[in-house]
Amino acid sequence: MHVFSKNSLALAVASSALGITPVFADEEVPQEVIQLEEVIVTGEKIQRSQDRTLSSVAVSTSEDIRKEGAKTLQDVLSGTPGVYTQSGNENWGIRGVPIQGFDEQGAAALNGAISVYVDDAIQSNRLLTANPLSVWDVEQVEVYRGAQSTTQGRNSLAGAVVMKTKDPTFTPEFAVQGNLGRYGEKGSSALANGALIEDRLAGRLAVDYQTEDGYINNPTLGDDANPLRSANVRGKLLFLPSDDVDVLLTFSHNDQRAGLNAVDANDGVPDYFNVYENTETYHKFDQNAVTGKLDWYLDDEWTLTSISSATFVDYNGALDFDEGAADTRAVTRHHEQTLASQEIRLGYDYENLTGFFGSYIGRTTGEIDDQLTDPGSVLLDQQGKVEIDSYALFGEANWKFVDDWTLITGLRWDYEDNHTRINYPVGGITPFTDASINSNVLLPKLGLSYDVTESHLVGLTWQRGYRSGGVNLRANTLHTPYDPEFTDTYELAWRGNWLNRRLRTNANIYYTDWTDQQVTFRDASNNRQVANAADSRMAGAELSAEYLVTSQLLLHAGGSYSDTKYNSFVSDGVDYSGHEFMFAPKYQASVGANYTFDNGLMIGTNVVYQGDSISNFVTNGTTVVGERRSDPVTLVNLNAEYAVGSMTFTGYVKNLFNERYVTANRSDTGVDVGAPLTFGVAARYEF
């Protein structure tokens, strides 16, 4: 009960007239509620909270990307538990499985183990390992660890990465940015957004251009060995013809060029940072992608979605065949790829039942022209064409059949037809290859989740992963076909929220059986072939936590353990059974913090640890007698941001203590190494 004095009563009357709610001395002032924001994921084709998603998914929002000072997809992946990376982005993987799989078919390969989508457009595998993707104007990155075959189909045996850039809005937005850094880093970026037709048509344009000299020198050629150049243009149109229909059109152009990410070594000791080759190595990509997405909200429960996508890739490359300064032989490559698809699905969302069902049709083509040359002559010329037609029916249902219990079921029927032709106008052990293969598979998924409390969820899932078969595309081989490979993964998940949603914890524990594994081996004629010659198993865990200590201080940490092993694998007469995968570190960990001062200055730091891993095996002809290993490394990174009016200044430092470490210990004469200390600054103006 309030006791009003004459003055307080007058204040109450005056405040009421002005629309102001007065606060009296004996009333408690409401305190600011401090909570972590809910994260919504869409990569599994169902829009739901990350806290309700049993798949092991790490999410970086635009806010996370800004606070961590990330500029590329590799920056995002490097701090993600369960994802290993190598400096230069030439090799990365999920749960110990490299993005290209274990069949080592090089730049021409159309089959990979991890699929990456940007605005629903599939990206070329080779593009993802030659140069990292920019995250300028990116809304969210979702990294799914473990098979996503039921929803994504081919090329997602080990996981998937789903990137979503910012969509157009009807609110005007303009920004420009310039940046400078060590090793000749410089770049400029811009974006423009706004209404083209009020309440009906909006557009967004984002441009990003980056160059750097790289940190590796080539004294033989007297030039930089790994200069990087990346030009990205993306345009989006949002059309709202009615209240029930959204149409989003996206066009993107990526023009990227990278050099050689390796240094010479003397008896295994790296020559930091020099390579002595007499041929300039380069990888040049010209990629265009266009996507049309239509969402038709039929009623409150049903939504029809159509996604039409096409990606066109033109790749040119060259490398030193002998990797030295003496021989003059070189390899040149020209590849053209087209990846087109049409997906239609119907989603439903009732009180106790959510899910979708749909159909997919896709066509992937690749044209190959690889040459081994000596000055003035072509020693070997491989030409070929691959045509892959894919068809699928798929669906998933999440049924809350009783309080706190949800049943998850999914199924995908996938059919694929592969027609490969290889010809050798010059040289080659096989004059002509014409092979047609097909596969017809069912990929089930089954899970059960239980709400322990309103803040804690546990669940168990089983699903089958798949990667299609094909024909060995490596030059000068027999180009024999190989069959699909499969995984069965059993996974236990826990999602927890604590302290009134100020602390969020996630954990996944998994076990995977891998059968008919596609691997490379040498046949009796010493030719490298691909066959379903191995069976393996993987087991591990991924953990992560975020803690909003105050409205100004955010802490985050993560870690992973990965145990991989060949159950059965014999190659070149050598038995690798019982050994772990190459490039698969057992342990990874990261910890970081971001603090924002009252004046708006934000300072962040993260410490990332990645354990050592096998880069190559040492054998005596029949037995593994040793291993070549990469180095374990702990990297300390810093970033800062300060806003003054319409200007925002940022800065970063990577590898603060200038650690020198080997990322791929290939041989006594050549290794890959991590980047030294780098730093940079940027200024952004918004108007």
ZAMARGU-4260 file (C-alpha; in steps of 0.2 Angstrom, whole numbers, plus 5000, padded with zeros to 4 digits):
<rodrens>
0) 5000/5000/5000 | 5007/5017/4995 | 5004/5032/5007 | 5003/5048/4995 | 5008/5065/5001
5) 5001/5080/4993 | 5017/5082/4982 | 5018/5064/4977 | 4999/5064/4972 | 5002/5079/4962
10) 5017/5071/4954 | 5007/5055/4950 | 4993/5065/4942 | 5006/5075/4931 | 5015/5060/4926
15) 5000/5051/4921 | 4995/5065/4910 | 5012/5065/4902 | 5011/5046/4900 | 5025/5043/4912
20) 5025/5030/4926 | 5031/5037/4942 | 5043/5027/4954 | 5040/5030/4972 | 5053/5028/4985
25) 5047/5012/4992 | 5046/5003/4975 | 5060/4992/4968 | 5067/4998/4952 | 5067/4983/4939
30) 5084/4977/4936 | 5091/4974/4919 | 5089/4956/4914 | 5105/4948/4908 | 5103/4933/4897
35) 5112/4925/4882 | 5102/4927/4866 | 5093/4912/4859 | 5102/4905/4843 | 5091/4899/4829
40) 5098/4886/4817 | 5091/4882/4800 | 5104/4871/4792 | 5094/4855/4795 | 5079/4862/4786
45) 5069/4865/4802 | 5070/4882/4810 | 5073/4878/4829 | 5083/4884/4844 | 5101/4877/4845
50) 5096/4872/4863 | 5083/4860/4854 | 5095/4853/4841 | 5103/4836/4845 | 5116/4837/4830
55) 5133/4843/4836 | 5132/4861/4828 | 5143/4876/4832 | 5135/4893/4828 | 5144/4909/4825
60) 5132/4924/4823 | 5137/4940/4815 | 5139/4947/4833 | 5151/4932/4837 | 5160/4935/4820
65) 5162/4954/4825 | 5168/4951/4843 | 5181/4937/4837 | 5188/4948/4823 | 5185/4934/4811
70) 5188/4939/4792 | 5186/4922/4784 | 5178/4905/4786 | 5195/4898/4792 | 5195/4910/4806
75) 5178/4904/4812 | 5183/4885/4810 | 5200/4887/4819 | 5191/4890/4836 | 5177/4877/4833
80) 5179/4861/4844 | 5180/4845/4833 | 5186/4855/4817 | 5205/4854/4813 | 5213/4867/4802
85) 5229/4870/4794 | 5237/4887/4790 | 5233/4892/4772 | 5217/4883/4773 | 5224/4869/4761
90) 5217/4855/4772 | 5204/4856/4786 | 5191/4843/4792 | 5178/4838/4804 | 5180/4824/4817
95) 5197/4819/4809 | 5190/4817/4792 | 5197/4829/4778 | 5185/4839/4768 | 5190/4830/4752
100) 5189/4813/4760 | 5203/4800/4760 | 5204/4796/4742 | 5216/4810/4737 | 5209/4814/4719
105) 5215/4832/4719 | 5208/4847/4711 | 5197/4838/4699 | 5187/4828/4712 | 5168/4831/4713
110) 5165/4820/4728 | 5170/4827/4745 | 5166/4822/4763 | 5160/4839/4769 | 5147/4850/4760
115) 5148/4869/4761 | 5133/4880/4757 | 5133/4899/4755 | 5115/4906/4753 | 5109/4888/4748
120) 5122/4887/4734 | 5134/4872/4735 | 5153/4877/4735 | 5166/4869/4725 | 5177/4858/4736
125) 5193/4864/4728 | 5188/4882/4731 | 5187/4878/4749 | 5204/4871/4751 | 5213/4884/4740
130) 5207/4900/4748 | 5196/4904/4763 | 5179/4912/4760 | 5176/4929/4766 | 5163/4932/4780
135) 5160/4951/4776 | 5142/4954/4778 | 5138/4936/4784 | 5123/4934/4796 | 5127/4916/4803
140) 5139/4901/4801 | 5133/4884/4806 | 5146/4870/4807 | 5138/4853/4809 | 5149/4839/4815
145) 5145/4822/4810 | 5135/4815/4795 | 5121/4826/4787 | 5117/4814/4773 | 5098/4813/4778
150) 5096/4831/4775 | 5110/4836/4763 | 5113/4820/4753 | 5130/4818/4744 | 5146/4826/4750
155) 5141/4827/4768 | 5148/4811/4776 | 5158/4820/4789 | 5148/4836/4791 | 5142/4851/4783
160) 5144/4870/4784 | 5130/4882/4781 | 5133/4900/4779 | 5119/4913/4778 | 5123/4931/4772
165) 5113/4946/4777 | 5096/4948/4768 | 5090/4964/4761 | 5079/4975/4772 | 5068/4990/4769
170) 5079/5001/4781 | 5093/5010/4772 | 5110/5005/4777 | 5127/5010/4769 | 5145/5006/4775
175) 5162/5006/4768 | 5178/4999/4776 | 5197/4999/4773 | 5210/4988/4781 | 5229/4986/4781
180) 5240/4973/4789 | 5257/4964/4790 | 5264/4955/4774 | 5256/4967/4762 | 5238/4964/4768
185) 5226/4978/4761 | 5208/4978/4756 | 5192/4987/4755 | 5174/4982/4758 | 5157/4990/4755
190) 5138/4987/4757 | 5122/4996/4752 | 5105/4991/4757 | 5087/4998/4756 | 5070/4998/4748
195) 5069/4999/4729 | 5049/4998/4730 | 5042/5002/4747 | 5036/4987/4756 | 5038/4976/4740
200) 5056/4975/4734 | 5072/4978/4744 | 5090/4975/4738 | 5107/4972/4746 | 5124/4974/4738
205) 5140/4968/4747 | 5158/4970/4739 | 5174/4964/4747 | 5192/4964/4739 | 5207/4958/4749
210) 5226/4956/4744 | 5241/4951/4753 | 5259/4946/4749 | 5259/4931/4760 | 5273/4926/4772
215) 5282/4913/4761 | 5296/4919/4749 | 5303/4910/4734 | 5322/4916/4732 | 5323/4906/4716
220) 5310/4916/4707 | 5314/4932/4717 | 5295/4934/4722 | 5282/4929/4735 | 5277/4911/4735
225) 5260/4913/4742 | 5252/4930/4737 | 5233/4930/4740 | 5220/4939/4730 | 5201/4938/4733
230) 5187/4948/4725 | 5169/4945/4731 | 5153/4953/4725 | 5136/4948/4731 | 5119/4955/4726
235) 5102/4950/4734 | 5084/4955/4730 | 5070/4952/4742 | 5053/4953/4733 | 5037/4952/4743
240) 5022/4950/4731 | 5010/4947/4745 | 5009/4944/4763 | 5011/4925/4761 | 5025/4924/4749
245) 5044/4929/4750 | 5055/4928/4735 | 5074/4929/4738 | 5086/4930/4723 | 5105/4929/4726
250) 5120/4931/4714 | 5138/4930/4720 | 5154/4931/4711 | 5171/4925/4718 | 5187/4928/4710
255) 5201/4921/4720 | 5220/4917/4718 | 5232/4908/4729 | 5250/4902/4728 | 5260/4889/4737
260) 5258/4886/4755 | 5274/4876/4759 | 5292/4878/4763 | 5308/4868/4760 | 5316/4858/4773
265) 5333/4851/4777 | 5332/4833/4785 | 5314/4838/4791 | 5319/4855/4798 | 5309/4869/4790
270) 5317/4883/4781 | 5306/4897/4788 | 5299/4904/4777 | 5307/4900/4760 | 5303/4888/4746
275) 5315/4885/4731 | 5305/4880/4716 | 5308/4886/4698 | 5289/4886/4693 | 5276/4898/4700
280) 5262/4888/4709 | 5245/4896/4708 | 5227/4891/4710 | 5215/4903/4702 | 5196/4902/4704
285) 5182/4911/4695 | 5165/4906/4703 | 5148/4912/4700 | 5133/4906/4709 | 5114/4911/4708
290) 5100/4905/4719 | 5082/4908/4719 | 5072/4904/4735 | 5053/4905/4737 | 5044/4903/4753
295) 5025/4902/4752 | 5016/4902/4769 | 5001/4892/4765 | 4993/4894/4782 | 4999/4894/4800
300) 5006/4876/4800 | 5012/4873/4782 | 5025/4881/4771 | 5031/4877/4754 | 5049/4881/4750
305) 5057/4880/4733 | 5076/4882/4731 | 5084/4883/4713 | 5103/4884/4713 | 5117/4884/4700
310) 5136/4886/4703 | 5148/4888/4689 | 5167/4886/4693 | 5182/4889/4681 | 5199/4884/4689
315) 5216/4886/4682 | 5232/4880/4691 | 5250/4876/4690 | 5263/4868/4701 | 5281/4862/4701
320) 5281/4844/4697 | 5298/4840/4705 | 5296/4853/4719 | 5313/4860/4716 | 5325/4872/4707
325) 5333/4859/4696 | 5320/4850/4685 | 5309/4861/4674 | 5294/4849/4673 | 5277/4857/4678
330) 5259/4852/4679 | 5245/4864/4672 | 5227/4862/4675 | 5211/4868/4668 | 5194/4862/4676
335) 5176/4868/4673 | 5163/4863/4685 | 5144/4866/4685 | 5133/4861/4701 | 5115/4864/4698
340) 5100/4858/4709 | 5081/4860/4712 | 5074/4856/4729 | 5055/4857/4734 | 5050/4854/4751
345) 5034/4856/4762 | 5037/4860/4780 | 5024/4858/4794 | 5023/4865/4812 | 5010/4859/4823
350) 5010/4860/4842 | 5017/4842/4844 | 5023/4838/4827 | 5035/4847/4816 | 5045/4842/4801
355) 5046/4842/4782 | 5046/4831/4766 | 5053/4835/4749 | 5062/4830/4733 | 5078/4835/4726
360) 5086/4834/4708 | 5104/4839/4704 | 5116/4838/4690 | 5135/4840/4692 | 5147/4841/4678
365) 5166/4843/4677 | 5178/4845/4663 | 5196/4841/4665 | 5212/4845/4656 | 5228/4841/4665
370) 5245/4842/4657 | 5263/4837/4662 | 5274/4849/4652 | 5293/4852/4650 | 5298/4868/4641
375) 5292/4866/4623 | 5283/4850/4625 | 5268/4841/4632 | 5273/4824/4640 | 5256/4820/4646
380) 5238/4826/4643 | 5223/4820/4652 | 5206/4826/4646 | 5190/4820/4653 | 5172/4824/4658
385) 5161/4818/4672 | 5142/4819/4673 | 5133/4815/4689 | 5114/4815/4690 | 5106/4814/4707
390) 5088/4812/4713 | 5082/4811/4731 | 5066/4810/4741 | 5068/4815/4760 | 5059/4819/4775
395) 5060/4821/4794 | 5047/4821/4808 | 5049/4827/4826 | 5034/4821/4836 | 5031/4825/4854
400) 5021/4810/4858 | 5020/4813/4877 | 5025/4826/4889 | 5044/4830/4888 | 5048/4816/4876
405) 5051/4819/4857 | 5053/4805/4844 | 5064/4810/4829 | 5063/4800/4812 | 5071/4804/4796
410) 5073/4795/4779 | 5082/4799/4763 | 5081/4789/4747 | 5096/4794/4736 | 5099/4788/4718
415) 5114/4794/4708 | 5121/4790/4691 | 5139/4794/4686 | 5146/4794/4669 | 5164/4797/4667
420) 5175/4798/4651 | 5194/4800/4652 | 5205/4802/4636 | 5224/4804/4634 | 5228/4813/4618
425) 5247/4813/4623 | 5255/4799/4634 | 5245/4790/4648 | 5244/4771/4652 | 5225/4770/4648
430) 5221/4776/4630 | 5202/4778/4634 | 5190/4776/4649 | 5171/4776/4648 | 5163/4770/4664
435) 5145/4772/4670 | 5140/4768/4688 | 5125/4771/4699 | 5120/4769/4717 | 5103/4767/4725
440) 5103/4770/4744 | 5092/4773/4759 | 5098/4784/4773 | 5088/4782/4789 | 5089/4793/4805
445) 5081/4789/4822 | 5082/4799/4838 | 5074/4802/4855 | 5075/4817/4866 | 5070/4820/4884
450) 5067/4837/4893 | 5075/4834/4910 | 5069/4851/4915 | 5064/4867/4906 | 5083/4871/4904
455) 5090/4854/4901 | 5088/4842/4886 | 5096/4825/4883 | 5094/4815/4867 | 5101/4800/4858
460) 5102/4798/4839 | 5107/4785/4826 | 5109/4790/4808 | 5117/4783/4792 | 5130/4793/4782
465) 5134/4791/4764 | 5146/4797/4751 | 5143/4791/4733 | 5155/4781/4723 | 5164/4787/4707
470) 5178/4784/4695 | 5196/4788/4700 | 5201/4804/4692 | 5219/4805/4696 | 5230/4807/4681
475) 5239/4791/4673 | 5229/4778/4683 | 5218/4764/4677 | 5202/4775/4682 | 5193/4760/4690
480) 5176/4763/4697 | 5173/4762/4716 | 5157/4760/4726 | 5149/4771/4740 | 5155/4772/4757
485) 5144/4772/4773 | 5145/4777/4791 | 5133/4773/4806 | 5134/4786/4820 | 5127/4784/4837
490) 5127/4800/4847 | 5122/4806/4864 | 5118/4825/4866 | 5115/4836/4881 | 5110/4854/4880
495) 5110/4865/4896 | 5106/4882/4902 | 5110/4889/4919 | 5109/4904/4930 | 5093/4911/4921
500) 5101/4908/4904 | 5117/4917/4907 | 5127/4901/4906 | 5124/4889/4891 | 5133/4872/4889
505) 5133/4859/4875 | 5140/4842/4874 | 5140/4828/4861 | 5147/4810/4863 | 5148/4800/4847
510) 5154/4783/4840 | 5155/4780/4821 | 5157/4764/4811 | 5164/4767/4794 | 5162/4753/4781
515) 5168/4751/4763 | 5179/4766/4766 | 5186/4774/4750 | 5205/4775/4751 | 5220/4777/4739
520) 5232/4763/4737 | 5246/4758/4725 | 5243/4743/4714 | 5256/4730/4708 | 5261/4742/4694
525) 5264/4756/4706 | 5249/4766/4700 | 5238/4775/4713 | 5221/4768/4713 | 5205/4771/4723
530) 5195/4757/4731 | 5183/4753/4745 | 5198/4745/4754 | 5196/4750/4772 | 5185/4749/4788
535) 5187/4761/4802 | 5179/4768/4818 | 5178/4785/4826 | 5174/4790/4844 | 5175/4806/4853
540) 5166/4821/4861 | 5163/4840/4858 | 5160/4852/4873 | 5157/4870/4873 | 5151/4884/4885
545) 5146/4902/4885 | 5145/4913/4901 | 5138/4930/4901 | 5146/4936/4917 | 5140/4953/4916
550) 5132/4964/4902 | 5150/4969/4898 | 5160/4952/4900 | 5157/4936/4890 | 5167/4921/4892
555) 5168/4906/4881 | 5177/4889/4880 | 5177/4873/4870 | 5186/4857/4868 | 5185/4840/4859
560) 5192/4823/4859 | 5194/4812/4843 | 5199/4794/4843 | 5201/4787/4825 | 5207/4770/4820
565) 5208/4759/4804 | 5200/4742/4809 | 5206/4735/4792 | 5217/4744/4779 | 5231/4737/4768
570) 5239/4748/4755 | 5255/4745/4745 | 5257/4729/4754 | 5258/4738/4771 | 5245/4734/4784
575) 5239/4751/4792 | 5226/4742/4803 | 5226/4749/4821 | 5233/4765/4816 | 5224/4782/4817
580) 5219/4793/4803 | 5231/4806/4796 | 5228/4824/4800 | 5217/4820/4814 | 5222/4828/4831
585) 5216/4819/4846 | 5214/4835/4857 | 5208/4853/4853 | 5203/4866/4865 | 5199/4885/4865
590) 5195/4898/4878 | 5191/4916/4876 | 5184/4932/4883 | 5176/4948/4877 | 5175/4964/4888
595) 5166/4980/4883 | 5171/4996/4893 | 5158/5010/4897 | 5166/5021/4883 | 5162/5007/4870
600) 5180/5000/4868 | 5179/4981/4866 | 5194/4970/4869 | 5194/4951/4865 | 5206/4937/4866
605) 5206/4919/4862 | 5218/4905/4865 | 5217/4890/4853 | 5226/4873/4856 | 5227/4860/4843
610) 5236/4843/4846 | 5248/4835/4835 | 5243/4822/4821 | 5250/4810/4809 | 5256/4818/4792
615) 5263/4803/4784 | 5268/4785/4789 | 5286/4778/4788 | 5286/4760/4782 | 5299/4746/4778
620) 5288/4739/4764 | 5276/4728/4774 | 5275/4736/4791 | 5273/4754/4798 | 5289/4757/4808
625) 5286/4776/4811 | 5276/4791/4809 | 5279/4809/4803 | 5269/4821/4814 | 5263/4839/4814
630) 5267/4850/4829 | 5255/4853/4843 | 5253/4872/4845 | 5244/4885/4856 | 5240/4901/4848
635) 5235/4917/4857 | 5225/4930/4847 | 5219/4947/4851 | 5206/4959/4844 | 5199/4976/4848
640) 5185/4987/4842 | 5181/5006/4846 | 5166/5016/4839 | 5166/5035/4838 | 5151/5042/4830
645) 5148/5034/4813 | 5166/5027/4813 | 5172/5010/4820 | 5190/5006/4822 | 5196/4988/4824
650) 5212/4979/4826 | 5219/4961/4827 | 5234/4951/4832 | 5236/4933/4827 | 5249/4921/4834
655) 5254/4934/4847 | 5270/4925/4853 | 5275/4921/4835 | 5275/4902/4837 | 5283/4892/4823
660) 5275/4875/4820 | 5273/4862/4806 | 5255/4859/4800 | 5259/4845/4788 | 5276/4835/4790
665) 5276/4828/4772 | 5294/4823/4769 | 5312/4827/4774 | 5313/4840/4760 | 5296/4849/4761
670) 5283/4853/4774 | 5268/4865/4777 | 5270/4877/4791 | 5259/4889/4801 | 5258/4908/4799
675) 5269/4918/4810 | 5264/4934/4820 | 5252/4944/4809 | 5242/4960/4814 | 5231/4972/4805
680) 5219/4987/4807 | 5203/4992/4799 | 5191/5007/4799 | 5173/5006/4795 | 5161/5021/4791
685) 5142/5019/4792 | 5130/5032/4785
</rodrens>
